[in-house]
Amino acid sequence: MFVLMQSTRTEALHLAFDPVTGLRAVVAIHNSRLGPALGGCRYLAYPDDESAMADAIRLAQNMSYTAALAGLPLGGGKAVIIRSAHVADRAALFEAFGRFIESLQGRYITAIDSGTSTADMDCIAQHTGHVTSTTAAGDPSQHTALGVFAGIRSTAMARLGSRDLEGLRIAVQGLGSVGFAVAEHLHAAGAELLVSDLDMGRTQLAVEQFDAHPVTHDALLGTPCDIFSPCGMGAILNGQSVTQLRCAAVAGSANNQLTNLQVADQLEGRGILYAPDYVINAGGLIHAALTHQGQGSSVITAHLSNIGARLTEIYAHAQAEKRSPAQVAEMLAQKLVHGL
């Protein structure tokens, strides 16, 4: 694990175990040069403890890059609570996690993420103030979706020559709280939607509400479209899956979409424009950070415009330097995060 920490330049990895509630938690703090680390708390099952720690480390690095490129005075962190088959008292589990967060003395601020809810954040908040995405603060998923929608428009402009999405075929993979909201914005903009989710009920709902075309999960990657928008779990783009894509661009909310940077070169070689995930999905972090600072919705909405502008900047650099947008984004982020 130290090898991964060294390769990602991760500052600290904190582990917690509570025998009463069964809490097994990991907090990775990637970088705190720009401010305290902020990042969501995942509550998922993992095949082993090492996988949970690796997930936290990689996601924490992404959060550092997200905060830096979004212009936020924050570092990057991530928490993972390893979900067991049976939990006797979920509220007590998250209260125990809140006590763990408080013990870190403000070096890490937690928030909602995959598998957690605002109610879970409320439990955490009973024992620490270093939490956002509570019921009072609100769910950040709507602002994540707004940022992704803005990013898709910027991507369409860079690759297709217009921000107008009317008539474009856009494939949305994953219809959770963010993906469904992204689909809603795209439908309102006149896009033709292809949708897929492992939950057939979510897919059917999108068909009914957005006149979307359902496509099986396995077939969506190879379905012809203008823009492919991955909004589910990460690692969707690898050396093999990229060869199946039949689109002009990839722009979605999923974290860690690329298995490695070489995949970005493959996309570039195929003429597929890639919107770096930690740039386009920054809306949730912007919401969490500014809400935690006591800012109102107007300030948050105004800050979301930075997402499209930053992507446009990255695309321009990539074109001028004949590099992939992923490489350019990482270079810019590292300069900000590490002062390189």
Secondary structure, DSSP 8 states (H G I E B T S, - for coil): -HHHHHHHT--EEEEEEETTTTEEEEEEEEE-SSSSEEEEEEEE--SSHHHHHHHHHHHHHHHHHHHHHTT-S-EEEEEEEE--S--S-HHHHHHHHHHHHHHTTTSEEEE--TT--HHHHHHHHTT-S-B---TTT--THHHHHHHHHHHHHHHHHHHHS-S--TT-EEEEE--SHHHHHHHHHHHHTT-EEEEE-SSHHHHHHHHHHH--EE--HHHHTTS--SEEEE-SSS--B-TTGGGG--SSEE----SS-BSSHHHHHHHHHTT-EE--HHHHTTHHHHHHHHHHTT--HHHHHHHHHHHHHHHHHHHHHHHHHT--HHHHHHHHHHHHHH--
